Amino acid sequence: MIEIGSYDFEGPFKNTSNLETQSGVYAILGRNSVNEDWGVIDIGESVNVRYRVENHDRAGCWKEQNYAILNCAAYYCNLIDRSIIETELRNRYNPPCGDR
């Protein structure tokens, strides 16, 4: 588990196969060593978190941030909650790859 905002996300995971094919909010996280805290690169929401992360149009931006380690995390919730949580976390972290 990793706390992002006030939410306990599952992860961080190196492999997207650890993500569920469920509705929720995802976070893309980066760091350069295991001794560093995670930086929030992107926050989004989807009806199918695993599919969205694996097929994301902003994946190139994630790599351009030049972190040595990229991971993903997820908070599973319904449509209404995921929209509210995504907006809250985007406003809080202002992720560099968060533009739509």
MODELLER restraints for C-alpha pairs under 7 A, 6 or more apart:
rsr = mdl.restraints
at = mdl.atoms
rsr.add(forms.Gaussian(group=physical.xy_distance, feature=features.Distance(at['CA:1:A'], at['CA:8:A']), mean=6.03, stdev=0.5))
rsr.add(forms.Gaussian(group=physical.xy_distance, feature=features.Distance(at['CA:1:A'], at['CA:9:A']), mean=5.55, stdev=0.5))
rsr.add(forms.Gaussian(group=physical.xy_distance, feature=features.Distance(at['CA:1:A'], at['CA:10:A']), mean=4.71, stdev=0.5))
rsr.add(forms.Gaussian(group=physical.xy_distance, feature=features.Distance(at['CA:1:A'], at['CA:11:A']), mean=5.18, stdev=0.5))
rsr.add(forms.Gaussian(group=physical.xy_distance, feature=features.Distance(at['CA:1:A'], at['CA:12:A']), mean=6.97, stdev=0.5))
rsr.add(forms.Gaussian(group=physical.xy_distance, feature=features.Distance(at['CA:2:A'], at['CA:8:A']), mean=5.64, stdev=0.5))
rsr.add(forms.Gaussian(group=physical.xy_distance, feature=features.Distance(at['CA:2:A'], at['CA:9:A']), mean=5.28, stdev=0.5))
rsr.add(forms.Gaussian(group=physical.xy_distance, feature=features.Distance(at['CA:2:A'], at['CA:10:A']), mean=6.48, stdev=0.5))
rsr.add(forms.Gaussian(group=physical.xy_distance, feature=features.Distance(at['CA:2:A'], at['CA:11:A']), mean=6.24, stdev=0.5))
rsr.add(forms.Gaussian(group=physical.xy_distance, feature=features.Distance(at['CA:2:A'], at['CA:12:A']), mean=6.68, stdev=0.5))
rsr.add(forms.Gaussian(group=physical.xy_distance, feature=features.Distance(at['CA:3:A'], at['CA:9:A']), mean=6.01, stdev=0.5))
rsr.add(forms.Gaussian(group=physical.xy_distance, feature=features.Distance(at['CA:5:A'], at['CA:89:A']), mean=6.51, stdev=0.5))
rsr.add(forms.Gaussian(group=physical.xy_distance, feature=features.Distance(at['CA:8:A'], at['CA:75:A']), mean=6.93, stdev=0.5))
rsr.add(forms.Gaussian(group=physical.xy_distance, feature=features.Distance(at['CA:9:A'], at['CA:73:A']), mean=5.84, stdev=0.5))
rsr.add(forms.Gaussian(group=physical.xy_distance, feature=features.Distance(at['CA:9:A'], at['CA:74:A']), mean=5.05, stdev=0.5))
rsr.add(forms.Gaussian(group=physical.xy_distance, feature=features.Distance(at['CA:9:A'], at['CA:75:A']), mean=4.65, stdev=0.5))
rsr.add(forms.Gaussian(group=physical.xy_distance, feature=features.Distance(at['CA:10:A'], at['CA:73:A']), mean=5.45, stdev=0.5))
rsr.add(forms.Gaussian(group=physical.xy_distance, feature=features.Distance(at['CA:10:A'], at['CA:74:A']), mean=5.22, stdev=0.5))
rsr.add(forms.Gaussian(group=physical.xy_distance, feature=features.Distance(at['CA:10:A'], at['CA:75:A']), mean=6.26, stdev=0.5))
rsr.add(forms.Gaussian(group=physical.xy_distance, feature=features.Distance(at['CA:11:A'], at['CA:72:A']), mean=6.70, stdev=0.5))
rsr.add(forms.Gaussian(group=physical.xy_distance, feature=features.Distance(at['CA:11:A'], at['CA:73:A']), mean=4.58, stdev=0.5))
rsr.add(forms.Gaussian(group=physical.xy_distance, feature=features.Distance(at['CA:11:A'], at['CA:74:A']), mean=6.78, stdev=0.5))
rsr.add(forms.Gaussian(group=physical.xy_distance, feature=features.Distance(at['CA:12:A'], at['CA:71:A']), mean=5.62, stdev=0.5))
rsr.add(forms.Gaussian(group=physical.xy_distance, feature=features.Distance(at['CA:12:A'], at['CA:72:A']), mean=5.25, stdev=0.5))
rsr.add(forms.Gaussian(group=physical.xy_distance, feature=features.Distance(at['CA:12:A'], at['CA:73:A']), mean=4.67, stdev=0.5))
rsr.add(forms.Gaussian(group=physical.xy_distance, feature=features.Distance(at['CA:13:A'], at['CA:71:A']), mean=5.19, stdev=0.5))
rsr.add(forms.Gaussian(group=physical.xy_distance, feature=features.Distance(at['CA:13:A'], at['CA:72:A']), mean=5.23, stdev=0.5))
rsr.add(forms.Gaussian(group=physical.xy_distance, feature=features.Distance(at['CA:13:A'], at['CA:73:A']), mean=6.15, stdev=0.5))
rsr.add(forms.Gaussian(group=physical.xy_distance, feature=features.Distance(at['CA:14:A'], at['CA:70:A']), mean=6.78, stdev=0.5))
rsr.add(forms.Gaussian(group=physical.xy_distance, feature=features.Distance(at['CA:14:A'], at['CA:71:A']), mean=4.66, stdev=0.5))
rsr.add(forms.Gaussian(group=physical.xy_distance, feature=features.Distance(at['CA:14:A'], at['CA:72:A']), mean=6.59, stdev=0.5))
rsr.add(forms.Gaussian(group=physical.xy_distance, feature=features.Distance(at['CA:16:A'], at['CA:50:A']), mean=6.28, stdev=0.5))
rsr.add(forms.Gaussian(group=physical.xy_distance, feature=features.Distance(at['CA:16:A'], at['CA:54:A']), mean=6.87, stdev=0.5))
rsr.add(forms.Gaussian(group=physical.xy_distance, feature=features.Distance(at['CA:19:A'], at['CA:49:A']), mean=6.85, stdev=0.5))
rsr.add(forms.Gaussian(group=physical.xy_distance, feature=features.Distance(at['CA:19:A'], at['CA:50:A']), mean=5.17, stdev=0.5))
rsr.add(forms.Gaussian(group=physical.xy_distance, feature=features.Distance(at['CA:20:A'], at['CA:49:A']), mean=6.49, stdev=0.5))
rsr.add(forms.Gaussian(group=physical.xy_distance, feature=features.Distance(at['CA:20:A'], at['CA:50:A']), mean=5.74, stdev=0.5))
rsr.add(forms.Gaussian(group=physical.xy_distance, feature=features.Distance(at['CA:21:A'], at['CA:48:A']), mean=4.78, stdev=0.5))
rsr.add(forms.Gaussian(group=physical.xy_distance, feature=features.Distance(at['CA:21:A'], at['CA:49:A']), mean=5.73, stdev=0.5))
rsr.add(forms.Gaussian(group=physical.xy_distance, feature=features.Distance(at['CA:21:A'], at['CA:50:A']), mean=5.28, stdev=0.5))
rsr.add(forms.Gaussian(group=physical.xy_distance, feature=features.Distance(at['CA:21:A'], at['CA:51:A']), mean=6.87, stdev=0.5))
rsr.add(forms.Gaussian(group=physical.xy_distance, feature=features.Distance(at['CA:22:A'], at['CA:47:A']), mean=6.10, stdev=0.5))
rsr.add(forms.Gaussian(group=physical.xy_distance, feature=features.Distance(at['CA:22:A'], at['CA:48:A']), mean=4.72, stdev=0.5))
rsr.add(forms.Gaussian(group=physical.xy_distance, feature=features.Distance(at['CA:22:A'], at['CA:49:A']), mean=5.88, stdev=0.5))
rsr.add(forms.Gaussian(group=physical.xy_distance, feature=features.Distance(at['CA:22:A'], at['CA:76:A']), mean=6.70, stdev=0.5))
rsr.add(forms.Gaussian(group=physical.xy_distance, feature=features.Distance(at['CA:23:A'], at['CA:46:A']), mean=5.72, stdev=0.5))
rsr.add(forms.Gaussian(group=physical.xy_distance, feature=features.Distance(at['CA:23:A'], at['CA:47:A']), mean=4.01, stdev=0.5))
rsr.add(forms.Gaussian(group=physical.xy_distance, feature=features.Distance(at['CA:23:A'], at['CA:48:A']), mean=5.14, stdev=0.5))
rsr.add(forms.Gaussian(group=physical.xy_distance, feature=features.Distance(at['CA:23:A'], at['CA:49:A']), mean=6.12, stdev=0.5))
rsr.add(forms.Gaussian(group=physical.xy_distance, feature=features.Distance(at['CA:23:A'], at['CA:76:A']), mean=5.77, stdev=0.5))
rsr.add(forms.Gaussian(group=physical.xy_distance, feature=features.Distance(at['CA:23:A'], at['CA:77:A']), mean=5.80, stdev=0.5))
rsr.add(forms.Gaussian(group=physical.xy_distance, feature=features.Distance(at['CA:23:A'], at['CA:78:A']), mean=5.97, stdev=0.5))
rsr.add(forms.Gaussian(group=physical.xy_distance, feature=features.Distance(at['CA:23:A'], at['CA:79:A']), mean=6.96, stdev=0.5))
rsr.add(forms.Gaussian(group=physical.xy_distance, feature=features.Distance(at['CA:24:A'], at['CA:45:A']), mean=5.69, stdev=0.5))
rsr.add(forms.Gaussian(group=physical.xy_distance, feature=features.Distance(at['CA:24:A'], at['CA:46:A']), mean=5.78, stdev=0.5))
rsr.add(forms.Gaussian(group=physical.xy_distance, feature=features.Distance(at['CA:24:A'], at['CA:47:A']), mean=6.46, stdev=0.5))
rsr.add(forms.Gaussian(group=physical.xy_distance, feature=features.Distance(at['CA:24:A'], at['CA:49:A']), mean=6.11, stdev=0.5))
rsr.add(forms.Gaussian(group=physical.xy_distance, feature=features.Distance(at['CA:24:A'], at['CA:74:A']), mean=6.73, stdev=0.5))
rsr.add(forms.Gaussian(group=physical.xy_distance, feature=features.Distance(at['CA:24:A'], at['CA:75:A']), mean=5.48, stdev=0.5))
rsr.add(forms.Gaussian(group=physical.xy_distance, feature=features.Distance(at['CA:24:A'], at['CA:76:A']), mean=4.02, stdev=0.5))
rsr.add(forms.Gaussian(group=physical.xy_distance, feature=features.Distance(at['CA:24:A'], at['CA:77:A']), mean=4.74, stdev=0.5))
rsr.add(forms.Gaussian(group=physical.xy_distance, feature=features.Distance(at['CA:24:A'], at['CA:78:A']), mean=6.50, stdev=0.5))
rsr.add(forms.Gaussian(group=physical.xy_distance, feature=features.Distance(at['CA:24:A'], at['CA:82:A']), mean=5.56, stdev=0.5))
rsr.add(forms.Gaussian(group=physical.xy_distance, feature=features.Distance(at['CA:25:A'], at['CA:44:A']), mean=5.65, stdev=0.5))
rsr.add(forms.Gaussian(group=physical.xy_distance, feature=features.Distance(at['CA:25:A'], at['CA:45:A']), mean=4.22, stdev=0.5))
rsr.add(forms.Gaussian(group=physical.xy_distance, feature=features.Distance(at['CA:25:A'], at['CA:46:A']), mean=6.53, stdev=0.5))
rsr.add(forms.Gaussian(group=physical.xy_distance, feature=features.Distance(at['CA:25:A'], at['CA:74:A']), mean=5.65, stdev=0.5))
rsr.add(forms.Gaussian(group=physical.xy_distance, feature=features.Distance(at['CA:25:A'], at['CA:75:A']), mean=5.16, stdev=0.5))
rsr.add(forms.Gaussian(group=physical.xy_distance, feature=features.Distance(at['CA:25:A'], at['CA:76:A']), mean=6.33, stdev=0.5))
rsr.add(forms.Gaussian(group=physical.xy_distance, feature=features.Distance(at['CA:25:A'], at['CA:82:A']), mean=5.62, stdev=0.5))
rsr.add(forms.Gaussian(group=physical.xy_distance, feature=features.Distance(at['CA:25:A'], at['CA:86:A']), mean=6.35, stdev=0.5))
rsr.add(forms.Gaussian(group=physical.xy_distance, feature=features.Distance(at['CA:26:A'], at['CA:43:A']), mean=5.79, stdev=0.5))
rsr.add(forms.Gaussian(group=physical.xy_distance, feature=features.Distance(at['CA:26:A'], at['CA:44:A']), mean=5.43, stdev=0.5))
rsr.add(forms.Gaussian(group=physical.xy_distance, feature=features.Distance(at['CA:26:A'], at['CA:45:A']), mean=5.95, stdev=0.5))
rsr.add(forms.Gaussian(group=physical.xy_distance, feature=features.Distance(at['CA:26:A'], at['CA:49:A']), mean=6.51, stdev=0.5))
rsr.add(forms.Gaussian(group=physical.xy_distance, feature=features.Distance(at['CA:26:A'], at['CA:72:A']), mean=6.92, stdev=0.5))
rsr.add(forms.Gaussian(group=physical.xy_distance, feature=features.Distance(at['CA:26:A'], at['CA:73:A']), mean=5.63, stdev=0.5))
rsr.add(forms.Gaussian(group=physical.xy_distance, feature=features.Distance(at['CA:26:A'], at['CA:74:A']), mean=4.36, stdev=0.5))
rsr.add(forms.Gaussian(group=physical.xy_distance, feature=features.Distance(at['CA:26:A'], at['CA:75:A']), mean=6.37, stdev=0.5))
rsr.add(forms.Gaussian(group=physical.xy_distance, feature=features.Distance(at['CA:27:A'], at['CA:40:A']), mean=6.91, stdev=0.5))
rsr.add(forms.Gaussian(group=physical.xy_distance, feature=features.Distance(at['CA:27:A'], at['CA:42:A']), mean=5.69, stdev=0.5))
rsr.add(forms.Gaussian(group=physical.xy_distance, feature=features.Distance(at['CA:27:A'], at['CA:43:A']), mean=4.59, stdev=0.5))
rsr.add(forms.Gaussian(group=physical.xy_distance, feature=features.Distance(at['CA:27:A'], at['CA:44:A']), mean=6.64, stdev=0.5))
rsr.add(forms.Gaussian(group=physical.xy_distance, feature=features.Distance(at['CA:27:A'], at['CA:72:A']), mean=5.58, stdev=0.5))
rsr.add(forms.Gaussian(group=physical.xy_distance, feature=features.Distance(at['CA:27:A'], at['CA:73:A']), mean=5.19, stdev=0.5))
rsr.add(forms.Gaussian(group=physical.xy_distance, feature=features.Distance(at['CA:27:A'], at['CA:74:A']), mean=6.27, stdev=0.5))
rsr.add(forms.Gaussian(group=physical.xy_distance, feature=features.Distance(at['CA:28:A'], at['CA:40:A']), mean=6.18, stdev=0.5))
rsr.add(forms.Gaussian(group=physical.xy_distance, feature=features.Distance(at['CA:28:A'], at['CA:41:A']), mean=5.39, stdev=0.5))
rsr.add(forms.Gaussian(group=physical.xy_distance, feature=features.Distance(at['CA:28:A'], at['CA:42:A']), mean=5.01, stdev=0.5))
rsr.add(forms.Gaussian(group=physical.xy_distance, feature=features.Distance(at['CA:28:A'], at['CA:43:A']), mean=6.46, stdev=0.5))
rsr.add(forms.Gaussian(group=physical.xy_distance, feature=features.Distance(at['CA:28:A'], at['CA:71:A']), mean=5.96, stdev=0.5))
rsr.add(forms.Gaussian(group=physical.xy_distance, feature=features.Distance(at['CA:28:A'], at['CA:72:A']), mean=4.59, stdev=0.5))
rsr.add(forms.Gaussian(group=physical.xy_distance, feature=features.Distance(at['CA:28:A'], at['CA:73:A']), mean=6.64, stdev=0.5))
rsr.add(forms.Gaussian(group=physical.xy_distance, feature=features.Distance(at['CA:29:A'], at['CA:38:A']), mean=5.83, stdev=0.5))
rsr.add(forms.Gaussian(group=physical.xy_distance, feature=features.Distance(at['CA:29:A'], at['CA:39:A']), mean=5.46, stdev=0.5))
rsr.add(forms.Gaussian(group=physical.xy_distance, feature=features.Distance(at['CA:29:A'], at['CA:40:A']), mean=4.80, stdev=0.5))
rsr.add(forms.Gaussian(group=physical.xy_distance, feature=features.Distance(at['CA:29:A'], at['CA:41:A']), mean=5.43, stdev=0.5))
rsr.add(forms.Gaussian(group=physical.xy_distance, feature=features.Distance(at['CA:29:A'], at['CA:70:A']), mean=5.71, stdev=0.5))
rsr.add(forms.Gaussian(group=physical.xy_distance, feature=features.Distance(at['CA:29:A'], at['CA:71:A']), mean=5.18, stdev=0.5))
rsr.add(forms.Gaussian(group=physical.xy_distance, feature=features.Distance(at['CA:29:A'], at['CA:72:A']), mean=5.83, stdev=0.5))
rsr.add(forms.Gaussian(group=physical.xy_distance, feature=features.Distance(at['CA:30:A'], at['CA:38:A']), mean=5.48, stdev=0.5))
rsr.add(forms.Gaussian(group=physical.xy_distance, feature=features.Distance(at['CA:30:A'], at['CA:39:A']), mean=5.14, stdev=0.5))
rsr.add(forms.Gaussian(group=physical.xy_distance, feature=features.Distance(at['CA:30:A'], at['CA:40:A']), mean=6.60, stdev=0.5))
rsr.add(forms.Gaussian(group=physical.xy_distance, feature=features.Distance(at['CA:30:A'], at['CA:41:A']), mean=6.57, stdev=0.5))
rsr.add(forms.Gaussian(group=physical.xy_distance, feature=features.Distance(at['CA:30:A'], at['CA:67:A']), mean=5.46, stdev=0.5))
rsr.add(forms.Gaussian(group=physical.xy_distance, feature=features.Distance(at['CA:30:A'], at['CA:69:A']), mean=5.50, stdev=0.5))
rsr.add(forms.Gaussian(group=physical.xy_distance, feature=features.Distance(at['CA:30:A'], at['CA:70:A']), mean=4.59, stdev=0.5))
rsr.add(forms.Gaussian(group=physical.xy_distance, feature=features.Distance(at['CA:30:A'], at['CA:71:A']), mean=6.33, stdev=0.5))
rsr.add(forms.Gaussian(group=physical.xy_distance, feature=features.Distance(at['CA:31:A'], at['CA:37:A']), mean=6.72, stdev=0.5))
rsr.add(forms.Gaussian(group=physical.xy_distance, feature=features.Distance(at['CA:31:A'], at['CA:38:A']), mean=5.28, stdev=0.5))
rsr.add(forms.Gaussian(group=physical.xy_distance, feature=features.Distance(at['CA:31:A'], at['CA:39:A']), mean=6.14, stdev=0.5))
rsr.add(forms.Gaussian(group=physical.xy_distance, feature=features.Distance(at['CA:31:A'], at['CA:67:A']), mean=5.32, stdev=0.5))
rsr.add(forms.Gaussian(group=physical.xy_distance, feature=features.Distance(at['CA:31:A'], at['CA:68:A']), mean=6.24, stdev=0.5))
rsr.add(forms.Gaussian(group=physical.xy_distance, feature=features.Distance(at['CA:31:A'], at['CA:69:A']), mean=5.34, stdev=0.5))
rsr.add(forms.Gaussian(group=physical.xy_distance, feature=features.Distance(at['CA:31:A'], at['CA:70:A']), mean=6.88, stdev=0.5))
rsr.add(forms.Gaussian(group=physical.xy_distance, feature=features.Distance(at['CA:32:A'], at['CA:67:A']), mean=5.29, stdev=0.5))
rsr.add(forms.Gaussian(group=physical.xy_distance, feature=features.Distance(at['CA:32:A'], at['CA:68:A']), mean=4.62, stdev=0.5))
rsr.add(forms.Gaussian(group=physical.xy_distance, feature=features.Distance(at['CA:32:A'], at['CA:69:A']), mean=5.81, stdev=0.5))
rsr.add(forms.Gaussian(group=physical.xy_distance, feature=features.Distance(at['CA:40:A'], at['CA:93:A']), mean=6.81, stdev=0.5))
rsr.add(forms.Gaussian(group=physical.xy_distance, feature=features.Distance(at['CA:40:A'], at['CA:95:A']), mean=5.90, stdev=0.5))
rsr.add(forms.Gaussian(group=physical.xy_distance, feature=features.Distance(at['CA:41:A'], at['CA:62:A']), mean=6.49, stdev=0.5))
rsr.add(forms.Gaussian(group=physical.xy_distance, feature=features.Distance(at['CA:41:A'], at['CA:95:A']), mean=4.94, stdev=0.5))
rsr.add(forms.Gaussian(group=physical.xy_distance, feature=features.Distance(at['CA:41:A'], at['CA:96:A']), mean=5.69, stdev=0.5))
rsr.add(forms.Gaussian(group=physical.xy_distance, feature=features.Distance(at['CA:41:A'], at['CA:97:A']), mean=5.85, stdev=0.5))
rsr.add(forms.Gaussian(group=physical.xy_distance, feature=features.Distance(at['CA:42:A'], at['CA:95:A']), mean=5.04, stdev=0.5))
rsr.add(forms.Gaussian(group=physical.xy_distance, feature=features.Distance(at['CA:42:A'], at['CA:96:A']), mean=6.70, stdev=0.5))
rsr.add(forms.Gaussian(group=physical.xy_distance, feature=features.Distance(at['CA:42:A'], at['CA:97:A']), mean=5.15, stdev=0.5))
rsr.add(forms.Gaussian(group=physical.xy_distance, feature=features.Distance(at['CA:42:A'], at['CA:98:A']), mean=5.17, stdev=0.5))
rsr.add(forms.Gaussian(group=physical.xy_distance, feature=features.Distance(at['CA:43:A'], at['CA:86:A']), mean=6.45, stdev=0.5))
rsr.add(forms.Gaussian(group=physical.xy_distance, feature=features.Distance(at['CA:43:A'], at['CA:90:A']), mean=6.24, stdev=0.5))
rsr.add(forms.Gaussian(group=physical.xy_distance, feature=features.Distance(at['CA:43:A'], at['CA:95:A']), mean=6.95, stdev=0.5))
rsr.add(forms.Gaussian(group=physical.xy_distance, feature=features.Distance(at['CA:43:A'], at['CA:98:A']), mean=6.36, stdev=0.5))
rsr.add(forms.Gaussian(group=physical.xy_distance, feature=features.Distance(at['CA:44:A'], at['CA:86:A']), mean=5.86, stdev=0.5))
rsr.add(forms.Gaussian(group=physical.xy_distance, feature=features.Distance(at['CA:45:A'], at['CA:82:A']), mean=6.10, stdev=0.5))
rsr.add(forms.Gaussian(group=physical.xy_distance, feature=features.Distance(at['CA:45:A'], at['CA:83:A']), mean=6.82, stdev=0.5))
rsr.add(forms.Gaussian(group=physical.xy_distance, feature=features.Distance(at['CA:45:A'], at['CA:86:A']), mean=6.31, stdev=0.5))
rsr.add(forms.Gaussian(group=physical.xy_distance, feature=features.Distance(at['CA:46:A'], at['CA:52:A']), mean=6.52, stdev=0.5))
rsr.add(forms.Gaussian(group=physical.xy_distance, feature=features.Distance(at['CA:58:A'], at['CA:97:A']), mean=6.80, stdev=0.5))
rsr.add(forms.Gaussian(group=physical.xy_distance, feature=features.Distance(at['CA:61:A'], at['CA:97:A']), mean=5.90, stdev=0.5))
rsr.add(forms.Gaussian(group=physical.xy_distance, feature=features.Distance(at['CA:62:A'], at['CA:97:A']), mean=6.60, stdev=0.5))
